[in-house]
Amino acid sequence: MSIDPDLLELLVCPACREELCLKEAPERLVCAGCRRSYPIKDGIPVLLVEEATLEAGEGSKQSA
């Protein structure tokens, strides 16, 4: 199940207000700023900081 592109343009990270990018396998939204990864359950993004995990990658901030 995919997120509507128009909805994706409106969504921002609840922790830092940066844009979110859709990633596959598993389907999730990843913040471009703080690198938090928000799960998508049954086609609905769960934008709770408590539910987020940190993505590994360049420039990721591990102190949250």
CHARMM-style PDB file with segment names, atoms N, HN, CA, C and O in Angstrom:
ATOM      1  N   MET     1       0.849  -1.175   0.000  1.00  0.00      PROA
ATOM      2  CA  MET     1       0.000   0.000   0.000  1.00  0.00      PROA
ATOM      3  C   MET     1       0.898   1.241   0.000  1.00  0.00      PROA
ATOM      4  O   MET     1       1.893   1.291   0.722  1.00  0.00      PROA
ATOM      5  N   SER     2       0.555   2.200  -0.779  1.00  0.00      PROA
ATOM      6  HN  SER     2      -0.254   2.159  -1.365  1.00  0.00      PROA
ATOM      7  CA  SER     2       1.396   3.384  -0.902  1.00  0.00      PROA
ATOM      8  C   SER     2       0.687   4.621  -0.349  1.00  0.00      PROA
ATOM      9  O   SER     2      -0.540   4.670  -0.257  1.00  0.00      PROA
ATOM     10  N   ILE     3       1.485   5.599   0.010  1.00  0.00      PROA
ATOM     11  HN  ILE     3       2.481   5.559  -0.064  1.00  0.00      PROA
ATOM     12  CA  ILE     3       0.956   6.869   0.518  1.00  0.00      PROA
ATOM     13  C   ILE     3       0.651   7.773  -0.674  1.00  0.00      PROA
ATOM     14  O   ILE     3       1.425   7.827  -1.629  1.00  0.00      PROA
ATOM     15  N   ASP     4      -0.459   8.471  -0.619  1.00  0.00      PROA
ATOM     16  HN  ASP     4      -1.088   8.427   0.158  1.00  0.00      PROA
ATOM     17  CA  ASP     4      -0.824   9.429  -1.659  1.00  0.00      PROA
ATOM     18  C   ASP     4       0.271  10.496  -1.757  1.00  0.00      PROA
ATOM     19  O   ASP     4       0.638  11.078  -0.736  1.00  0.00      PROA
ATOM     20  N   PRO     5       0.803  10.770  -2.951  1.00  0.00      PROA
ATOM     21  CA  PRO     5       1.881  11.763  -3.113  1.00  0.00      PROA
ATOM     22  C   PRO     5       1.496  13.158  -2.605  1.00  0.00      PROA
ATOM     23  O   PRO     5       2.345  13.892  -2.099  1.00  0.00      PROA
ATOM     24  N   ASP     6       0.217  13.521  -2.739  1.00  0.00      PROA
ATOM     25  HN  ASP     6      -0.474  12.925  -3.150  1.00  0.00      PROA
ATOM     26  CA  ASP     6      -0.228  14.832  -2.244  1.00  0.00      PROA
ATOM     27  C   ASP     6      -0.154  14.890  -0.719  1.00  0.00      PROA
ATOM     28  O   ASP     6       0.209  15.920  -0.151  1.00  0.00      PROA
ATOM     29  N   LEU     7      -0.495  13.791  -0.064  1.00  0.00      PROA
ATOM     30  HN  LEU     7      -0.790  12.954  -0.526  1.00  0.00      PROA
ATOM     31  CA  LEU     7      -0.397  13.723   1.391  1.00  0.00      PROA
ATOM     32  C   LEU     7       1.059  13.758   1.825  1.00  0.00      PROA
ATOM     33  O   LEU     7       1.407  14.435   2.792  1.00  0.00      PROA
ATOM     34  N   LEU     8       1.903  13.035   1.117  1.00  0.00      PROA
ATOM     35  HN  LEU     8       1.620  12.484   0.332  1.00  0.00      PROA
ATOM     36  CA  LEU     8       3.324  12.981   1.452  1.00  0.00      PROA
ATOM     37  C   LEU     8       3.958  14.370   1.424  1.00  0.00      PROA
ATOM     38  O   LEU     8       4.831  14.668   2.240  1.00  0.00      PROA
ATOM     39  N   GLU     9       3.527  15.218   0.495  1.00  0.00      PROA
ATOM     40  HN  GLU     9       2.818  14.975  -0.167  1.00  0.00      PROA
ATOM     41  CA  GLU     9       4.060  16.585   0.413  1.00  0.00      PROA
ATOM     42  C   GLU     9       3.716  17.413   1.651  1.00  0.00      PROA
ATOM     43  O   GLU     9       4.449  18.340   1.997  1.00  0.00      PROA
ATOM     44  N   LEU    10       2.619  17.091   2.315  1.00  0.00      PROA
ATOM     45  HN  LEU    10       2.023  16.339   2.035  1.00  0.00      PROA
ATOM     46  CA  LEU    10       2.171  17.851   3.488  1.00  0.00      PROA
ATOM     47  C   LEU    10       2.798  17.372   4.799  1.00  0.00      PROA
ATOM     48  O   LEU    10       2.883  18.130   5.765  1.00  0.00      PROA
ATOM     49  N   LEU    11       3.232  16.122   4.827  1.00  0.00      PROA
ATOM     50  HN  LEU    11       3.164  15.506   4.043  1.00  0.00      PROA
ATOM     51  CA  LEU    11       3.740  15.545   6.073  1.00  0.00      PROA
ATOM     52  C   LEU    11       5.155  16.023   6.382  1.00  0.00      PROA
ATOM     53  O   LEU    11       5.993  16.141   5.489  1.00  0.00      PROA
ATOM     54  N   VAL    12       5.405  16.295   7.656  1.00  0.00      PROA
ATOM     55  HN  VAL    12       4.724  16.199   8.382  1.00  0.00      PROA
ATOM     56  CA  VAL    12       6.744  16.654   8.135  1.00  0.00      PROA
ATOM     57  C   VAL    12       7.043  15.846   9.392  1.00  0.00      PROA
ATOM     58  O   VAL    12       6.134  15.322  10.036  1.00  0.00      PROA
ATOM     59  N   CYS    13       8.304  15.753   9.729  1.00  0.00      PROA
ATOM     60  HN  CYS    13       9.042  16.179   9.206  1.00  0.00      PROA
ATOM     61  CA  CYS    13       8.731  15.047  10.930  1.00  0.00      PROA
ATOM     62  C   CYS    13       8.199  15.770  12.166  1.00  0.00      PROA
ATOM     63  O   CYS    13       8.402  16.977  12.302  1.00  0.00      PROA
ATOM     64  N   PRO    14       7.527  15.064  13.062  1.00  0.00      PROA
ATOM     65  CA  PRO    14       7.024  15.716  14.270  1.00  0.00      PROA
ATOM     66  C   PRO    14       8.130  16.141  15.238  1.00  0.00      PROA
ATOM     67  O   PRO    14       7.897  16.968  16.119  1.00  0.00      PROA
ATOM     68  N   ALA    15       9.334  15.578  15.081  1.00  0.00      PROA
ATOM     69  HN  ALA    15       9.524  14.906  14.365  1.00  0.00      PROA
ATOM     70  CA  ALA    15      10.433  15.918  15.986  1.00  0.00      PROA
ATOM     71  C   ALA    15      11.172  17.181  15.551  1.00  0.00      PROA
ATOM     72  O   ALA    15      11.489  18.030  16.384  1.00  0.00      PROA
ATOM     73  N   CYS    16      11.450  17.313  14.242  1.00  0.00      PROA
ATOM     74  HN  CYS    16      11.193  16.624  13.565  1.00  0.00      PROA
ATOM     75  CA  CYS    16      12.283  18.442  13.808  1.00  0.00      PROA
ATOM     76  C   CYS    16      11.673  19.262  12.666  1.00  0.00      PROA
ATOM     77  O   CYS    16      12.258  20.263  12.250  1.00  0.00      PROA
ATOM     78  N   ARG    17      10.519  18.857  12.159  1.00  0.00      PROA
ATOM     79  HN  ARG    17      10.044  18.045  12.497  1.00  0.00      PROA
ATOM     80  CA  ARG    17       9.784  19.573  11.107  1.00  0.00      PROA
ATOM     81  C   ARG    17      10.440  19.542   9.727  1.00  0.00      PROA
ATOM     82  O   ARG    17      10.111  20.367   8.874  1.00  0.00      PROA
ATOM     83  N   GLU    18      11.360  18.606   9.492  1.00  0.00      PROA
ATOM     84  HN  GLU    18      11.627  17.936  10.185  1.00  0.00      PROA
ATOM     85  CA  GLU    18      11.963  18.438   8.161  1.00  0.00      PROA
ATOM     86  C   GLU    18      11.056  17.548   7.306  1.00  0.00      PROA
ATOM     87  O   GLU    18      10.133  16.915   7.820  1.00  0.00      PROA
ATOM     88  N   GLU    19      11.327  17.505   5.998  1.00  0.00      PROA
ATOM     89  HN  GLU    19      12.076  18.019   5.581  1.00  0.00      PROA
ATOM     90  CA  GLU    19      10.496  16.699   5.100  1.00  0.00      PROA
ATOM     91  C   GLU    19      10.743  15.207   5.305  1.00  0.00      PROA
ATOM     92  O   GLU    19      11.806  14.787   5.760  1.00  0.00      PROA
ATOM     93  N   LEU    20       9.734  14.431   4.956  1.00  0.00      PROA
ATOM     94  HN  LEU    20       8.870  14.773   4.586  1.00  0.00      PROA
ATOM     95  CA  LEU    20       9.800  12.976   5.080  1.00  0.00      PROA
ATOM     96  C   LEU    20       9.874  12.347   3.690  1.00  0.00      PROA
ATOM     97  O   LEU    20       9.238  12.817   2.747  1.00  0.00      PROA
ATOM     98  N   CYS    21      10.658  11.282   3.582  1.00  0.00      PROA
ATOM     99  HN  CYS    21      11.176  10.900   4.348  1.00  0.00      PROA
ATOM    100  CA  CYS    21      10.821  10.552   2.317  1.00  0.00      PROA
ATOM    101  C   CYS    21      10.283   9.144   2.490  1.00  0.00      PROA
ATOM    102  O   CYS    21      10.528   8.498   3.509  1.00  0.00      PROA
ATOM    103  N   LEU    22       9.553   8.671   1.496  1.00  0.00      PROA
ATOM    104  HN  LEU    22       9.354   9.196   0.668  1.00  0.00      PROA
ATOM    105  CA  LEU    22       9.006   7.324   1.523  1.00  0.00      PROA
ATOM    106  C   LEU    22      10.085   6.321   1.154  1.00  0.00      PROA
ATOM    107  O   LEU    22      10.753   6.477   0.131  1.00  0.00      PROA
ATOM    108  N   LYS    23      10.262   5.298   1.973  1.00  0.00      PROA
ATOM    109  HN  LYS    23       9.719   5.172   2.804  1.00  0.00      PROA
ATOM    110  CA  LYS    23      11.227   4.218   1.728  1.00  0.00      PROA
ATOM    111  C   LYS    23      10.465   2.900   1.695  1.00  0.00      PROA
ATOM    112  O   LYS    23       9.415   2.758   2.322  1.00  0.00      PROA
ATOM    113  N   GLU    24      11.005   1.946   0.957  1.00  0.00      PROA
ATOM    114  HN  GLU    24      11.858   2.061   0.447  1.00  0.00      PROA
ATOM    115  CA  GLU    24      10.370   0.632   0.802  1.00  0.00      PROA
ATOM    116  C   GLU    24      11.119  -0.435   1.599  1.00  0.00      PROA
ATOM    117  O   GLU    24      12.267  -0.250   2.003  1.00  0.00      PROA
ATOM    118  N   ALA    25      10.441  -1.536   1.808  1.00  0.00      PROA
ATOM    119  HN  ALA    25       9.508  -1.685   1.480  1.00  0.00      PROA
ATOM    120  CA  ALA    25      10.986  -2.774   2.390  1.00  0.00      PROA
ATOM    121  C   ALA    25      11.768  -2.580   3.681  1.00  0.00      PROA
ATOM    122  O   ALA    25      12.997  -2.593   3.623  1.00  0.00      PROA
ATOM    123  N   PRO    26      11.170  -2.410   4.793  1.00  0.00      PROA
ATOM    124  CA  PRO    26       9.736  -2.238   4.990  1.00  0.00      PROA
ATOM    125  C   PRO    26       9.312  -0.807   4.681  1.00  0.00      PROA
ATOM    126  O   PRO    26      10.114   0.124   4.758  1.00  0.00      PROA
ATOM    127  N   GLU    27       8.058  -0.654   4.337  1.00  0.00      PROA
ATOM    128  HN  GLU    27       7.407  -1.410   4.274  1.00  0.00      PROA
ATOM    129  CA  GLU    27       7.543   0.676   3.998  1.00  0.00      PROA
ATOM    130  C   GLU    27       7.553   1.561   5.237  1.00  0.00      PROA
ATOM    131  O   GLU    27       7.011   1.204   6.282  1.00  0.00      PROA
ATOM    132  N   ARG    28       8.186   2.730   5.095  1.00  0.00      PROA
ATOM    133  HN  ARG    28       8.626   3.021   4.246  1.00  0.00      PROA
ATOM    134  CA  ARG    28       8.327   3.654   6.217  1.00  0.00      PROA
ATOM    135  C   ARG    28       8.586   5.053   5.682  1.00  0.00      PROA
ATOM    136  O   ARG    28       8.891   5.227   4.502  1.00  0.00      PROA
ATOM    137  N   LEU    29       8.465   6.046   6.550  1.00  0.00      PROA
ATOM    138  HN  LEU    29       8.217   5.904   7.508  1.00  0.00      PROA
ATOM    139  CA  LEU    29       8.807   7.427   6.220  1.00  0.00      PROA
ATOM    140  C   LEU    29      10.064   7.786   6.992  1.00  0.00      PROA
ATOM    141  O   LEU    29      10.138   7.581   8.203  1.00  0.00      PROA
ATOM    142  N   VAL    30      11.054   8.325   6.286  1.00  0.00      PROA
ATOM    143  HN  VAL    30      10.994   8.492   5.302  1.00  0.00      PROA
ATOM    144  CA  VAL    30      12.333   8.668   6.906  1.00  0.00      PROA
ATOM    145  C   VAL    30      12.532  10.178   6.816  1.00  0.00      PROA
ATOM    146  O   VAL    30      12.350  10.780   5.757  1.00  0.00      PROA
ATOM    147  N   CYS    31      12.909  10.779   7.945  1.00  0.00      PROA
ATOM    148  HN  CYS    31      13.057  10.291   8.804  1.00  0.00      PROA
ATOM    149  CA  CYS    31      13.146  12.218   8.012  1.00  0.00      PROA
ATOM    150  C   CYS    31      14.487  12.561   7.372  1.00  0.00      PROA
ATOM    151  O   CYS    31      15.498  11.910   7.633  1.00  0.00      PROA
ATOM    152  N   ALA    32      14.481  13.592   6.531  1.00  0.00      PROA
ATOM    153  HN  ALA    32      13.660  14.121   6.319  1.00  0.00      PROA
ATOM    154  CA  ALA    32      15.706  14.050   5.872  1.00  0.00      PROA
ATOM    155  C   ALA    32      16.640  14.748   6.860  1.00  0.00      PROA
ATOM    156  O   ALA    32      17.845  14.818   6.622  1.00  0.00      PROA
ATOM    157  N   GLY    33      16.105  15.258   7.956  1.00  0.00      PROA
ATOM    158  HN  GLY    33      15.126  15.201   8.150  1.00  0.00      PROA
ATOM    159  CA  GLY    33      16.914  15.992   8.926  1.00  0.00      PROA
ATOM    160  C   GLY    33      17.496  15.121  10.018  1.00  0.00      PROA
ATOM    161  O   GLY    33      18.711  14.937  10.088  1.00  0.00      PROA
ATOM    162  N   CYS    34      16.634  14.580  10.875  1.00  0.00      PROA
ATOM    163  HN  CYS    34      15.647  14.729  10.818  1.00  0.00      PROA
ATOM    164  CA  CYS    34      17.107  13.841  12.049  1.00  0.00      PROA
ATOM    165  C   CYS    34      17.229  12.338  11.804  1.00  0.00      PROA
ATOM    166  O   CYS    34      17.676  11.609  12.690  1.00  0.00      PROA
ATOM    167  N   ARG    35      16.841  11.859  10.616  1.00  0.00      PROA
ATOM    168  HN  ARG    35      16.478  12.451   9.896  1.00  0.00      PROA
ATOM    169  CA  ARG    35      16.953  10.458  10.195  1.00  0.00      PROA
ATOM    170  C   ARG    35      16.057   9.501  10.997  1.00  0.00      PROA
ATOM    171  O   ARG    35      16.318   8.299  11.035  1.00  0.00      PROA
ATOM    172  N   ARG    36      15.003  10.028  11.636  1.00  0.00      PROA
ATOM    173  HN  ARG    36      14.790  11.005  11.606  1.00  0.00      PROA
ATOM    174  CA  ARG    36      14.055   9.149  12.303  1.00  0.00      PROA
ATOM    175  C   ARG    36      13.231   8.430  11.238  1.00  0.00      PROA
ATOM    176  O   ARG    36      12.898   8.998  10.198  1.00  0.00      PROA
ATOM    177  N   SER    37      12.913   7.181  11.520  1.00  0.00      PROA
ATOM    178  HN  SER    37      13.184   6.720  12.365  1.00  0.00      PROA
ATOM    179  CA  SER    37      12.139   6.346  10.608  1.00  0.00      PROA
ATOM    180  C   SER    37      10.797   6.042  11.271  1.00  0.00      PROA
ATOM    181  O   SER    37      10.740   5.477  12.363  1.00  0.00      PROA
ATOM    182  N   TYR    38       9.717   6.431  10.586  1.00  0.00      PROA
ATOM    183  HN  TYR    38       9.763   6.890   9.699  1.00  0.00      PROA
ATOM    184  CA  TYR    38       8.372   6.247  11.113  1.00  0.00      PROA
ATOM    185  C   TYR    38       7.697   5.106  10.357  1.00  0.00      PROA
ATOM    186  O   TYR    38       7.682   5.105   9.127  1.00  0.00      PROA
ATOM    187  N   PRO    39       7.140   4.134  11.079  1.00  0.00      PROA
ATOM    188  CA  PRO    39       6.516   2.992  10.407  1.00  0.00      PROA
ATOM    189  C   PRO    39       5.205   3.383   9.725  1.00  0.00      PROA
ATOM    190  O   PRO    39       4.563   4.367  10.091  1.00  0.00      PROA
ATOM    191  N   ILE    40       4.828   2.593   8.731  1.00  0.00      PROA
ATOM    192  HN  ILE    40       5.350   1.793   8.434  1.00  0.00      PROA
ATOM    193  CA  ILE    40       3.528   2.726   8.078  1.00  0.00      PROA
ATOM    194  C   ILE    40       2.796   1.419   8.345  1.00  0.00      PROA
ATOM    195  O   ILE    40       3.238   0.350   7.923  1.00  0.00      PROA
ATOM    196  N   LYS    41       1.672   1.514   9.051  1.00  0.00      PROA
ATOM    197  HN  LYS    41       1.313   2.382   9.394  1.00  0.00      PROA
ATOM    198  CA  LYS    41       0.909   0.321   9.421  1.00  0.00      PROA
ATOM    199  C   LYS    41      -0.451   0.372   8.737  1.00  0.00      PROA
ATOM    200  O   LYS    41      -1.208   1.325   8.921  1.00  0.00      PROA
ATOM    201  N   ASP    42      -0.756  -0.646   7.956  1.00  0.00      PROA
ATOM    202  HN  ASP    42      -0.141  -1.420   7.807  1.00  0.00      PROA
ATOM    203  CA  ASP    42      -2.018  -0.724   7.219  1.00  0.00      PROA
ATOM    204  C   ASP    42      -2.259   0.516   6.366  1.00  0.00      PROA
ATOM    205  O   ASP    42      -3.392   0.980   6.242  1.00  0.00      PROA
ATOM    206  N   GLY    43      -1.189   1.052   5.777  1.00  0.00      PROA
ATOM    207  HN  GLY    43      -0.268   0.676   5.877  1.00  0.00      PROA
ATOM    208  CA  GLY    43      -1.296   2.210   4.899  1.00  0.00      PROA
ATOM    209  C   GLY    43      -1.363   3.542   5.610  1.00  0.00      PROA
ATOM    210  O   GLY    43      -1.539   4.578   4.969  1.00  0.00      PROA
ATOM    211  N   ILE    44      -1.225   3.533   6.941  1.00  0.00      PROA
ATOM    212  HN  ILE    44      -1.082   2.691   7.462  1.00  0.00      PROA
ATOM    213  CA  ILE    44      -1.323   4.765   7.738  1.00  0.00      PROA
ATOM    214  C   ILE    44       0.023   5.049   8.389  1.00  0.00      PROA
ATOM    215  O   ILE    44       0.539   4.207   9.124  1.00  0.00      PROA
ATOM    216  N   PRO    45       0.610   6.237   8.129  1.00  0.00      PROA
ATOM    217  CA  PRO    45       1.881   6.572   8.778  1.00  0.00      PROA
ATOM    218  C   PRO    45       1.675   6.810  10.277  1.00  0.00      PROA
ATOM    219  O   PRO    45       0.758   7.522  10.686  1.00  0.00      PROA
ATOM    220  N   VAL    46       2.538   6.205  11.076  1.00  0.00      PROA
ATOM    221  HN  VAL    46       3.283   5.626  10.744  1.00  0.00      PROA
ATOM    222  CA  VAL    46       2.484   6.375  12.529  1.00  0.00      PROA
ATOM    223  C   VAL    46       3.539   7.429  12.876  1.00  0.00      PROA
ATOM    224  O   VAL    46       4.714   7.106  13.052  1.00  0.00      PROA
ATOM    225  N   LEU    47       3.114   8.682  12.973  1.00  0.00      PROA
ATOM    226  HN  LEU    47       2.160   8.944  12.830  1.00  0.00      PROA
ATOM    227  CA  LEU    47       4.045   9.796  13.182  1.00  0.00      PROA
ATOM    228  C   LEU    47       4.164  10.159  14.661  1.00  0.00      PROA
ATOM    229  O   LEU    47       3.940  11.301  15.064  1.00  0.00      PROA
ATOM    230  N   LEU    48       4.518   9.165  15.442  1.00  0.00      PROA
ATOM    231  HN  LEU    48       4.700   8.238  15.114  1.00  0.00      PROA
ATOM    232  CA  LEU    48       4.766   9.363  16.867  1.00  0.00      PROA
ATOM    233  C   LEU    48       6.260   9.208  17.109  1.00  0.00      PROA
ATOM    234  O   LEU    48       6.854   8.207  16.708  1.00  0.00      PROA
ATOM    235  N   VAL    49       6.868  10.186  17.759  1.00  0.00      PROA
ATOM    236  HN  VAL    49       6.385  10.999  18.085  1.00  0.00      PROA
ATOM    237  CA  VAL    49       8.302  10.137  18.021  1.00  0.00      PROA
ATOM    238  C   VAL    49       8.652   8.879  18.813  1.00  0.00      PROA
ATOM    239  O   VAL    49       9.716   8.295  18.608  1.00  0.00      PROA
ATOM    240  N   GLU    50       7.768   8.461  19.712  1.00  0.00      PROA
ATOM    241  HN  GLU    50       6.903   8.936  19.879  1.00  0.00      PROA
ATOM    242  CA  GLU    50       8.005   7.271  20.526  1.00  0.00      PROA
ATOM    243  C   GLU    50       8.058   5.992  19.688  1.00  0.00      PROA
ATOM    244  O   GLU    50       8.687   5.017  20.098  1.00  0.00      PROA
ATOM    245  N   GLU    51       7.414   5.982  18.534  1.00  0.00      PROA
ATOM    246  HN  GLU    51       6.902   6.774  18.201  1.00  0.00      PROA
ATOM    247  CA  GLU    51       7.380   4.813  17.649  1.00  0.00      PROA
ATOM    248  C   GLU    51       8.521   4.822  16.628  1.00  0.00      PROA
ATOM    249  O   GLU    51       8.747   3.822  15.947  1.00  0.00      PROA
ATOM    250  N   ALA    52       9.233   5.929  16.518  1.00  0.00      PROA
ATOM    251  HN  ALA    52       9.050   6.742  17.072  1.00  0.00      PROA
ATOM    252  CA  ALA    52      10.288   6.076  15.511  1.00  0.00      PROA
ATOM    253  C   ALA    52      11.566   5.363  15.928  1.00  0.00      PROA
ATOM    254  O   ALA    52      11.852   5.190  17.113  1.00  0.00      PROA
ATOM    255  N   THR    53      12.326   4.955  14.910  1.00  0.00      PROA
ATOM    256  HN  THR    53      12.093   5.096  13.948  1.00  0.00      PROA
ATOM    257  CA  THR    53      13.666   4.424  15.127  1.00  0.00      PROA
ATOM    258  C   THR    53      14.632   5.300  14.346  1.00  0.00      PROA
ATOM    259  O   THR    53      14.213   6.033  13.450  1.00  0.00      PROA
ATOM    260  N   LEU    54      15.912   5.237  14.670  1.00  0.00      PROA
ATOM    261  HN  LEU    54      16.253   4.643  15.399  1.00  0.00      PROA
ATOM    262  CA  LEU    54      16.904   6.029  13.949  1.00  0.00      PROA
ATOM    263  C   LEU    54      17.500   5.208  12.818  1.00  0.00      PROA
ATOM    264  O   LEU    54      17.921   4.067  13.009  1.00  0.00      PROA
ATOM    265  N   GLU    55      17.528   5.816  11.629  1.00  0.00      PROA
ATOM    266  HN  GLU    55      17.187   6.743  11.474  1.00  0.00      PROA
ATOM    267  CA  GLU    55      18.128   5.181  10.452  1.00  0.00      PROA
ATOM    268  C   GLU    55      19.630   5.381  10.488  1.00  0.00      PROA
ATOM    269  O   GLU    55      20.109   6.450  10.865  1.00  0.00      PROA
ATOM    270  N   ALA    56      20.366   4.372  10.104  1.00  0.00      PROA
ATOM    271  HN  ALA    56      19.978   3.503   9.797  1.00  0.00      PROA
ATOM    272  CA  ALA    56      21.814   4.511   9.951  1.00  0.00      PROA
ATOM    273  C   ALA    56      22.091   5.234   8.647  1.00  0.00      PROA
ATOM    274  O   ALA    56      21.323   5.114   7.693  1.00  0.00      PROA
ATOM    275  N   GLY    57      23.165   5.971   8.600  1.00  0.00      PROA
ATOM    276  HN  GLY    57      23.789   6.068   9.376  1.00  0.00      PROA
ATOM    277  CA  GLY    57      23.523   6.666   7.363  1.00  0.00      PROA
ATOM    278  C   GLY    57      24.401   7.842   7.646  1.00  0.00      PROA
ATOM    279  O   GLY    57      24.632   8.201   8.801  1.00  0.00      PROA
ATOM    280  N   GLU    58      24.896   8.448   6.584  1.00  0.00      PROA
ATOM    281  HN  GLU    58      24.708   8.157   5.646  1.00  0.00      PROA
ATOM    282  CA  GLU    58      25.782   9.601   6.732  1.00  0.00      PROA
ATOM    283  C   GLU    58      25.027  10.747   7.380  1.00  0.00      PROA
ATOM    284  O   GLU    58      23.883  11.038   7.030  1.00  0.00      PROA
ATOM    285  N   GLY    59      25.683  11.384   8.322  1.00  0.00      PROA
ATOM    286  HN  GLY    59      26.612  11.147   8.606  1.00  0.00      PROA
ATOM    287  CA  GLY    59      25.133  12.570   8.953  1.00  0.00      PROA
ATOM    288  C   GLY    59      24.011  12.296   9.916  1.00  0.00      PROA
ATOM    289  O   GLY    59      23.350  13.232  10.366  1.00  0.00      PROA
ATOM    290  N   SER    60      23.768  11.030  10.255  1.00  0.00      PROA
ATOM    291  HN  SER    60      24.304  10.270   9.890  1.00  0.00      PROA
ATOM    292  CA  SER    60      22.694  10.756  11.192  1.00  0.00      PROA
ATOM    293  C   SER    60      23.103  11.174  12.596  1.00  0.00      PROA
ATOM    294  O   SER    60      24.249  11.000  13.010  1.00  0.00      PROA
ATOM    295  N   LYS    61      22.146  11.723  13.309  1.00  0.00      PROA
ATOM    296  HN  LYS    61      21.214  11.865  12.973  1.00  0.00      PROA
ATOM    297  CA  LYS    61      22.385  12.181  14.673  1.00  0.00      PROA
ATOM    298  C   LYS    61      21.912  11.090  15.618  1.00  0.00      PROA
ATOM    299  O   LYS    61      20.723  10.772  15.631  1.00  0.00      PROA
ATOM    300  N   GLN    62      22.782  10.521  16.389  1.00  0.00      PROA
ATOM    301  HN  GLN    62      23.748  10.779  16.378  1.00  0.00      PROA
ATOM    302  CA  GLN    62      22.422   9.449  17.292  1.00  0.00      PROA
ATOM    303  C   GLN    62      21.953   9.946  18.648  1.00  0.00      PROA
ATOM    304  O   GLN    62      21.445   9.150  19.437  1.00  0.00      PROA
ATOM    305  N   SER    63      22.099  11.214  18.947  1.00  0.00      PROA
ATOM    306  HN  SER    63      22.512  11.861  18.305  1.00  0.00      PROA
ATOM    307  CA  SER    63      21.621  11.749  20.219  1.00  0.00      PROA
ATOM    308  C   SER    63      20.260  12.364  20.013  1.00  0.00      PROA
ATOM    309  O   SER    63      20.123  13.408  19.376  1.00  0.00      PROA
ATOM    310  N   ALA    64      19.245  11.702  20.561  1.00  0.00      PROA
ATOM    311  HN  ALA    64      19.357  10.854  21.079  1.00  0.00      PROA
ATOM    312  CA  ALA    64      17.882  12.202  20.392  1.00  0.00      PROA
ATOM    313  C   ALA    64      17.159  12.232  21.711  1.00  0.00      PROA
ATOM    314  OT1 ALA    64      15.994  12.626  21.768  1.00  0.00      PROA
TER     315      ALA     64
END
